[in-house]
Amino acid sequence: MAGYETNIGRAPVFQDAAWSAGRFLRRDHSLPAEPEEDVLYQGDGAALHSMQSTMKAVLVVHGGAWAIPDCMSESSVGGVKAATLGGFQVLKRGGTALDAVETAVRALEDDPVFDAGHGSVLNACGEVELDAIIMDGRTLATGAVSSVRNIAHPVTLARAVMEQTDHVMLTDRGANLFADSLGIATVTNEVLVTEYEREEWRKQQKYSVGVKNLFNSQCDHDTVGAVALDSHGDIACATSTGGIRNKMVGRVGDSPIIGKSLSEAVDSSLQYMAERVNGGGGVIAVSRAGDWTAQFTTERMAWAAMEGDVLSYGLNPKEVFQETLPDFQRVVPQHQS
Amino acid sequence: MLPVLVVHGGAGTIPKELVEMYSEGVRVAVRAGFAILQEGRSAMDAVVEAVTLLENNPVYNAGCGSVLNEHGNVEMDALVMDGRTLANGAVSAVRRIANAAQLARLVMEKTSHVCLTGEGASKFARAMGVPEVPEESLITDRSRKRWEKNLAPGANPVENQMGSKGTVGAVAVDSEGNVACATSTGGMLNKMEGRVGDSACVGCGGYADNRVGAVSPTGHGEAIMKVTLSRLILFHMEQGKSAQEASDEALAYMWERVQGLAGVVVVDPRGGWAARFNSLQMAWAAAQGQQLHYGVYRGEDLIQPLQDPDHHQH
């Protein structure tokens, strides 16, 4: 809990050394990934000690892997940065990874630039149908909703499925009945639809493009998501979308990563998907040791990650920008109660 | 030796008086599906045929005979996957359809999506000319009675589900070495409306990959989803474990992490297969060469010739 704070206060020198090593390694994802921990801990016994006694907290966020048009690139990057700062605030206070990913994804759902919650794409009938999943790495508890309508924050409803039912997933009308039973306020379809999306939908209706074209469209939006490791060493993930129906997100455990670094594992998985089913995609991942990565095979993916007082972010392949935010408390909007 | 077909009729605790019916049904299904493989047709055709027969058999919790949800309705989940291309199709919480696995196959073949749910799945079925059947035709006296019993205060739906009957499924490898899986279920007794279990979720309620093998599980769906059981088994097989070792390891992990009970049928592309479970029972049957293997209790592996003169009498 307070361990994280203590660590920051106690070992500023270590932090600097660690970050510069981290920066170098992460700048180019194509580098063969050396065991990152070794580099971080090397030659600094005191640092190693403090690292083992407390966990480092990490939050990584993405706003969808697709060919983000230039006109949306700035708002996409701004959106993932804001969501990351909001979610990291939770971790910094000693909160759980679960709370942090939910907070980050709610912010992305509220942001109309992303295809989730407000800003979702429309289905063939002009309605918004939303999917979301959340998973707690401590217990493997999972909750999901698919094709739910009129809900502003599907990720929070997914968490309610996880915490308040015996089930993992509720769909369609049943998911809405459950939301009603909890007294979760509904919003009208119109509230979730942006003018931009309504216009895109009209265009595609008018030209009656086949389903296949629609699906492969370069202007397809995509999912948002977050993964986090908290100061207790617990991991959680959350994903929310208006775009792809009923997709069960595979569990990312440490078992598939044995003998490989995290970024190697993610990279080879994306390559495998491209090779076997010609699929483009993007992934954010975090390991129990606090390694994290954000990779994609699409043209662009807006992502951001926060670790300590360093905010990393990017949009284009191999791109990593970093900002140090020593006055973290001051730059974060105090919107959480 | 190729080809191979393995089917299951649900993991759980089968009432003594029903054991023979459970075992008979999976043997009939495995013979019918295996005949398709012997004709040189695909693993996909064989698993869908076997699962269709199990759906039509009122003994099992799929198609006719499905358990009822909290409102007394039948909502079904199903999934098919083709190991050649990794193409897959699924339906979740679909109503008034006799054969959900066939509808899942249509989702795979006729849409660019993987899963359609609830009303959207019904709309798609209508568009494909799949007949809508009256809900009563899917409900047996037994499932109605079980549902009524479970409405009683203090009833434990998880326990009773495991005590009643389970999902059906099949995995096959055809003579060309292609693998496929199919899974179909009425889900969990007294479930909430709209509950989706593992059987509609790729990687949980089934997975098929020509490079590794195919899996169809049955059991407590929520537990299966939490560990993505099917993909977890194939992961262990990718690391060099046999179908049986991989199944046992994954089932043990599921028990350790989420105290889940389940069973699986598994094939690999070279004709290795397994039927494993950590529940008390699972009705299963496997056909390979001239032999039919089957069992219900743990450790049981009964063998009879595939050309059993008796089976035509049933």
Chai-1 contact restraints between the chains, C-beta under 6 A:
chainA,res_idxA,chainB,res_idxB,connection_type,confidence,min_distance_angstrom,max_distance_angstrom,comment,restraint_id
A,L140,B,K226,contact,1.0,0.0,6.0,A-B,restraint_1
A,L140,B,R257,contact,1.0,0.0,6.0,A-B,restraint_2
A,L140,B,V258,contact,1.0,0.0,6.0,A-B,restraint_3
A,T142,B,K226,contact,1.0,0.0,6.0,A-B,restraint_4
A,S146,B,T117,contact,1.0,0.0,6.0,A-B,restraint_5
A,S147,B,T117,contact,1.0,0.0,6.0,A-B,restraint_6
A,H167,B,R195,contact,1.0,0.0,6.0,A-B,restraint_7
A,V168,B,E222,contact,1.0,0.0,6.0,A-B,restraint_8
A,V168,B,M225,contact,1.0,0.0,6.0,A-B,restraint_9
A,M169,B,V196,contact,1.0,0.0,6.0,A-B,restraint_10
A,L170,B,G194,contact,1.0,0.0,6.0,A-B,restraint_11
A,L170,B,R195,contact,1.0,0.0,6.0,A-B,restraint_12
A,T171,B,S92,contact,1.0,0.0,6.0,A-B,restraint_13
A,T171,B,A93,contact,1.0,0.0,6.0,A-B,restraint_14
A,T171,B,T117,contact,1.0,0.0,6.0,A-B,restraint_15
A,T171,B,G118,contact,1.0,0.0,6.0,A-B,restraint_16
A,T171,B,G194,contact,1.0,0.0,6.0,A-B,restraint_17
A,T171,B,V196,contact,1.0,0.0,6.0,A-B,restraint_18
A,D172,B,T117,contact,1.0,0.0,6.0,A-B,restraint_19
A,D172,B,G118,contact,1.0,0.0,6.0,A-B,restraint_20
A,D172,B,G194,contact,1.0,0.0,6.0,A-B,restraint_21
A,G174,B,E193,contact,1.0,0.0,6.0,A-B,restraint_22
A,G174,B,G194,contact,1.0,0.0,6.0,A-B,restraint_23
A,A175,B,G194,contact,1.0,0.0,6.0,A-B,restraint_24
A,L177,B,E193,contact,1.0,0.0,6.0,A-B,restraint_25
A,V211,B,S112,contact,1.0,0.0,6.0,A-B,restraint_26
A,K212,B,S112,contact,1.0,0.0,6.0,A-B,restraint_27
A,F215,B,S112,contact,1.0,0.0,6.0,A-B,restraint_28
A,R245,B,C115,contact,1.0,0.0,6.0,A-B,restraint_29
A,N246,B,C115,contact,1.0,0.0,6.0,A-B,restraint_30
A,N246,B,T117,contact,1.0,0.0,6.0,A-B,restraint_31
A,M248,B,C201,contact,1.0,0.0,6.0,A-B,restraint_32
A,M248,B,C204,contact,1.0,0.0,6.0,A-B,restraint_33
A,G250,B,G203,contact,1.0,0.0,6.0,A-B,restraint_34
A,G250,B,T228,contact,1.0,0.0,6.0,A-B,restraint_35
A,R251,B,T228,contact,1.0,0.0,6.0,A-B,restraint_36
A,R276,B,L86,contact,1.0,0.0,6.0,A-B,restraint_37
A,V277,B,L86,contact,1.0,0.0,6.0,A-B,restraint_38
